[in-house]
Amino acid sequence: MRTIDINTQTVVIAAVVNMVLGAIWYSSMAFGKQWSKYTGKSLDSMKNNMAKNYIILVAWALVQSYALAYFVEYADATTAVEGVKIGVWAWVGFVASTSFSAVLFAGKKFQLWSIDSVYYLAVLTINGALLATN
């Protein structure tokens, strides 16, 4: 197996993009109200464990960014379009396909799945382009 060289600075930037996009995506100006409706949780009730939850989210954003960087490097993607394609395939293969079982078996509303899933599509495509070009 060949050696993969990961640009850790770009991985950190990609994780920040993930967090910023999530803050916007789930805000009341974007999909926060709909998300709240479908989960049955108020946005105010989410503030209880916010610091702990954000620390965990940052860690997972770093893991996700590193894994995507690995895929991008392994595929020798060097253009934004190539990075976007990898992000789309990562979403189709690992996010959309696996998370949809919650709609089928756990009673998760399709609308909630759509809000969450398309968020990850946006993150993976944006970060795929970012990671491929740096």
Secondary structure, 3 states (H helix, E strand, C coil): CCCCCCCHHHHHHHHHHHHHHHHHHCCCCCCHHHHHHHHCCCCHHHHCCHHHHHHHHHHHHHHHHHHHHHHHHHCCCCCHHHHHHHHHHHHHHHHHHHHCHHHHHCCCCHHHHHHHHHHHHHHHHHHHHHHHCC
